Amino acid sequence: MPGPTRDTVINWFTYHPATPRTGPQHDHVRSSFRLVANDLWDLLPDGPDKTLALRKLQEAMMSANACIANDNMFAYMAASPNPNTEPF
C-alpha cells in the first residue's frame, strides 16, 4: 500500500474548523472519551501505566476527531470547483 501523498500530509497539519455538521460529532467523541477517562481514573491504580493509558486514550480521542475533520475536508475538496481554497 503506498504511503500518503504530500497533500495528505499537509492536510494533517492544517486547522479544520468545526462546521454545523462536525461540531456535534466532535462533542460526541469528546463526551464519550471523557466517560471512559473518568471510569479509568477510578479503576486504575496510580502510576506510570495509568498515566500512559490516559495519554493513549487522549491520543485516540484526537485521532477520532482528526478523522471527522479530515473526512469533512476531503468531502469539501471533492465537491469544490477549486479545492485549493479554504472552506470558509
VOBA-1610 file (N, C-alpha, C; in pm, whole numbers, padded with zeros to 5 digits, always signed):
BEGIN
Met+00085-00117+00000Met+00000+00000+00000Met+00089+00123+00000Pro+00067+00217-00091Pro+00152+00336-00097Pro+00128+00427+00022Gly+00228+00506+00054Gly+00216+00600+00165Gly+00131+00720+00129Pro+00114+00811+00224Pro+00032+00928+00198Pro+00098+01022+00098Thr+00015+01100+00030Thr+00068+01200-00062Thr+00112+01323+00017Arg+00186+01410-00046Arg+00228+01535+00019Arg+00105+01615+00062Asp+00004+01623-00027Asp-00118+01697+00006Asp-00186+01639+00131Thr-00186+01507+00143Thr-00246+01444+00260Thr-00170+01483+00386Val-00039+01479+00381Val+00042+01514+00498Val+00022+01661+00534Ile+00022+01750+00437Ile-00001+01892+00463Ile-00139+01909+00527Asn-00238+01834+00480Asn-00372+01842+00536Asn-00374+01802+00684Trp-00289+01708+00723Trp-00281+01666+00862Trp-00243+01783+00953Phe-00166+01875+00901Phe-00115+01987+00980Phe-00187+02118+00950Thr-00306+02107+00896Thr-00388+02223+00864Thr-00506+02228+00961Tyr-00537+02347+01010Tyr-00651+02363+01100Tyr-00780+02344+01023His-00869+02262+01077His-01000+02237+01017His-01107+02278+01118Pro-01163+02399+01101Pro-01264+02442+01198Pro-01388+02354+01192Ala-01452+02342+01306Ala-01577+02264+01311Ala-01684+02335+01228Thr-01771+02256+01173Thr-01883+02307+01095Thr-02012+02273+01170Pro-02125+02322+01125Pro-02251+02284+01190Pro-02272+02132+01192Arg-02217+02062+01095Arg-02229+01916+01092Arg-02126+01848+01182Thr-02001+01896+01176Thr-01896+01826+01250Thr-01886+01867+01397Gly-01932+01986+01432Gly-01926+02030+01572Gly-01991+01931+01667Pro-02116+01891+01641Pro-02178+01792+01729Pro-02106+01656+01728Gln-02047+01619+01616Gln-01971+01494+01611Gln-01850+01502+01703His-01778+01614+01698His-01663+01634+01787His-01707+01632+01933Asp-01818+01698+01963Asp-01870+01700+02101Asp-01901+01559+02149His-01962+01478+02062His-01997+01340+02099His-01872+01257+02126Val-01771+01273+02041Val-01645+01200+02061Val-01584+01239+02196Arg-01576+01370+02222Arg-01515+01415+02348Arg-01592+01362+02468Ser-01725+01369+02464Ser-01802+01323+02580Ser-01788+01172+02599Ser-01781+01097+02490Ser-01764+00951+02501Ser-01629+00917+02565Phe-01524+00982+02519Phe-01391+00956+02574Phe-01381+01006+02719Arg-01450+01115+02750Arg-01449+01167+02887Arg-01508+01064+02983Leu-01616+00997+02942Leu-01676+00893+03026Leu-01577+00780+03054Val-01508+00736+02950Val-01410+00629+02966Val-01295+00676+03056Ala-01247+00798+03032Ala-01136+00850+03113Ala-01175+00857+03260Asn-01298+00901+03287Asn-01345+00909+03425Asn-01350+00771+03490Asp-01399+00671+03416Asp-01402+00534+03468Asp-01261+00481+03494Leu-01171+00504+03399Leu-01034+00455+03416Leu-00964+00524+03533Trp-00994+00652+03553Trp-00932+00724+03664Trp-00961+00654+03797Asp-01087+00610+03812Asp-01125+00542+03936Asp-01079+00396+03940Leu-01073+00332+03825Leu-01043+00189+03818Leu-00894+00156+03830Leu-00811+00235+03767Leu-00669+00202+03758Leu-00590+00254+03877Pro-00491+00176+03924Pro-00406+00226+04032Pro-00314+00337+03979Asp-00283+00433+04066Asp-00193+00541+04027Asp-00057+00486+03988Gly+00005+00549+03893Gly+00138+00510+03849Gly+00158+00541+03703Pro+00277+00508+03653Pro+00310+00543+03515Pro+00221+00472+03412Asp+00175+00351+03443Asp+00089+00281+03347Asp-00047+00348+03335Lys-00098+00400+03448Lys-00225+00473+03444Lys-00209+00599+03359Thr-00100+00670+03382Thr-00073+00791+03303Thr-00064+00757+03155Leu+00006+00649+03123Leu+00020+00609+02984Leu-00116+00573+02923Ala-00196+00498+02999Ala-00328+00459+02949Ala-00413+00583+02920Leu-00409+00683+03008Leu-00488+00804+02987Leu-00433+00887+02870Arg-00302+00889+02855Arg-00244+00961+02741Arg-00280+00893+02609Lys-00279+00761+02608Lys-00318+00687+02486Lys-00466+00709+02456Leu-00548+00719+02560Leu-00689+00748+02540Leu-00706+00887+02480Gln-00627+00982+02530Gln-00629+01118+02474Gln-00586+01115+02327Glu-00484+01038+02297Glu-00435+01025+02159Glu-00544+00966+02069Ala-00614+00865+02121Ala-00722+00804+02043Ala-00834+00904+02018Met-00867+00986+02119Met-00969+01088+02101Met-00927+01189+01994Met-00802+01229+01998Met-00752+01324+01899Met-00756+01263+01759Ser-00722+01136+01748Ser-00728+01069+01617Ser-00871+01059+01568Ala-00964+01030+01658Ala-01105+01023+01619Ala-01154+01158+01569Asn-01119+01265+01640Asn-01161+01399+01596Asn-01092+01439+01466Ala-00967+01398+01449Ala-00898+01425+01322Ala-00967+01353+01207Cys-01014+01233+01234Cys-01086+01157+01132Cys-01210+01234+01087Ile-01284+01289+01182Ile-01402+01368+01148Ile-01362+01492+01068Ala-01262+01564+01117Ala-01220+01687+01050Ala-01165+01659+00911Asn-01083+01556+00898Asn-01024+01525+00768Asn-01128+01474+00670Asp-01224+01396+00717Asp-01330+01349+00628Asp-01409+01468+00576Asn-01438+01563+00662Asn-01510+01683+00620Asn-01429+01761+00516Met-01299+01773+00538Met-01214+01847+00445Met-01205+01774+00311Phe-01190+01642+00314Phe-01182+01567+00189Phe-01313+01577+00111Ala-01427+01576+00182Ala-01556+01590+00115Ala-01566+01728+00052Tyr-01518+01830+00121Tyr-01520+01966+00066Tyr-01431+01973-00059Met-01312+01916-00048Met-01219+01922-00161Met-01275+01850-00283Ala-01344+01738-00262Ala-01400+01663-00373Ala-01515+01740-00439Ala-01588+01818-00360Ala-01705+01888-00413Ala-01672+02028-00464Ser-01556+02080-00427Ser-01523+02219-00460Ser-01471+02232-00603Pro-01514+02337-00674Pro-01457+02361-00806Pro-01311+02404-00798Asn-01271+02459-00683Asn-01133+02500-00660Asn-01090+02446-00524Pro-01042+02322-00516Pro-01011+02260-00386Pro-00893+02323-00314Asn-00824+02416-00375Asn-00710+02479-00307Asn-00755+02595-00218Thr-00883+02628-00219Thr-00933+02734-00133Thr-00986+02675-00002Glu-00986+02756+00101Glu-01036+02711+00231Glu-01188+02709+00231Pro-01249+02621+00312Pro-01394+02606+00312Pro-01470+02710+00395Phe-01408+02826+00421Phe-01479+02928+00499Phe-01457+03064+00442
//
